[in-house]
Amino acid sequence: MIVLGIDPGTAVTGYGVVEQLDDRGLRLLECGVIRTSPRTPLPLRLREIFEGVSDLMRRHSPEAVAVEGAFFGKNARSAMVLGHARGAVLLAASLQDRNVAEYPPAEVKSAIVGTGRATKHQIGYMTMKLLRLREAPRPEDAADGVAVALCHCFRGGLRRSLATPLPSGLDRGAGS
């Protein structure tokens, strides 16, 4: 099973593509970030995120897209802007009929490090160890995306809480 993990953000969206092998563990296929310029208008930044995630899905054909949920301890404006980035990711996944799962930040940290209060450094270190890499994924946002994908693998891919592919024959254009 191939899982695309996403840590959404309007400035930096981290991602990790992990393959869960039958009996040989896990393998990192790709990780990185989608960067947008703060000087670019928000609608264009969201388009860049949408197109970047769409491209990743076309290249890797993941069976699932795991997305880190919003952290509500930040101010309202930050949460709203993060929601826009998450929306671009969710739309890209939905248009390619991918299974989508959402994991709260504390659950991702707990699955990877063992505590929901883990630091970014700890997340990077543990992703390196779990995937037997020579160094932690860089930048830290990429390690966060990898951690989201690993969390989905460790949780058995059972949390399809946001969306599932439409049944075949269902017309997207039909009114609700």
N, C-alpha and C positions, 0 to 999 in steps of 0.2 A: 504494500500500500504506500502511495506517495501522498504526503501531507504538506501543504503550503501553510506556514505559520506567518501571521502578520501582526506587527506591533504598529498600529496606525498613528499617524501624526501629520499635521499639515506641512510642517517644515521638513521632517524626516520620518519616513515610513520604513521600518525595519522589516525584513523578510528572511525566512529560512525555508528551504525545501529539503525535507527529510524523507528517506525511503525506509520503511519498516520491512526488513527482510524476514523471510519465513522463520528460519531458526538461527540466523547468524547475527541478530541484533539490528542495529540502526546504522544508516549511512547518510552523511550530509551530501546532498547533490549540489546545492548552491545557497549562498546567503549574501546579503548586501543591503543596500538602502536605496530608496527612491527619494531624492532630494528635490525640494522646490525652493524657489527664491522668495524671501519675504517681501520683495518688491513687486512680485507678480500678483495681480488681482486673484482673490480667493477662487472664483470660478475656474480660472485657468490652472491654478494649483491642483484643484480637485480633478480636473481633466488629466493632468500629468499622473496623478496617483492612480486614477482609473485605468489609464492606458498602460502604465507600468505593471499593475497587477494583472491586467488582461493578458499582457505579453508573457508574463511568468506562467500563467495558466495554460496558454497555448503551447509554450515550450516544454512544460513538464507534465501536463495532463494529470494534476493531482485528483485523487478520489475525494479528498476533503480539503476545505479551507478552514483553518482555525484562526480566530480573530480574538485579540485581547480586548476585553471590555473596557468601558470607561471607568476612570477612578474619580469618584465623586467628591473627594476631599479638596479638590482644587476649586478655584473660583468659577463662577457660572460661565463667564466668557470663555475660559479655557475648555470647560466641559462641552460647551456648544461647538466650538471650533473643532475639537476632537471628534465630536459627533458627525461633523461634515466629512472628515477624512474616513471615518468608519463607514459612512453611507456610500462613499465612492468605492470602497473595498467590497462592501456587501452587494452593491449593484453589479460590479464586475463579476463576482462569483455567481450571482443569480442569473445573469445573462448567459453564462456558460454552463448553466445547470449543474453547479457543484454543490455538494453537501457542505453546509456551513455550521460551525460550532463556535460558541462564544465562551471564553474563560475569563473570570475576573483576575486582575493582576495578582492578588494574593494567592489564588489557586495555582497560577502558573509558577510563581516563586516557590510555593510549597511542594509542587510536583517535582521541581528541578533541584532545589536546595534542601528542602525539608522544613522550611519556615516561610510563612507568608510575609516576613519582614526582611527578606534577603536584599542585599545591595546589588547594584549593577555589576560590580566586580565579582561577586559570588556567582551570579548568573553566568557570566562569561567563563569563569573557571570551571563550573560544573558542566556547562555545555561542552567544553573542551574535553573534560574527563569522560563524560558519557558517550561522546562520539569518537573518542580516542584520536583527537586532533593534536597537532604539535603546538598549537597556540589557540587562544580564545578567538572566536569570530570577532572581527572588527568592522566597523565601529561598534560600540556597545548596543546601538539600536538593532544591528544585525543579529547580535547574540540574543537579544530579546525576541526577535522574530523566530529564531531557531528554538528558543525555549518554549514558545507558544506551540510550535509544531510538535516538539517532544512531549509536552503536556498532553496533547491530543492522543499521541501514541500510547503514553502511559495510562491514560484514562480509558483506553480501549476504544476510542473513537465513538463512544456511545452518546455523547452529548451533542445532539443535533438540534440545538435549542432555537436557532434563529430561522433557518429555512431548510427546505429539502427540495430536490428537483421536482418540477411539475410532472405529474403522471403523463405518459405519452398520450397524445391526442387532445390534451387540454389547450385550448386556445388562449394565448396570452392577451389577445386583443379584446376578449369578451369583457363586458362590463360586470361589475360586482353587485 
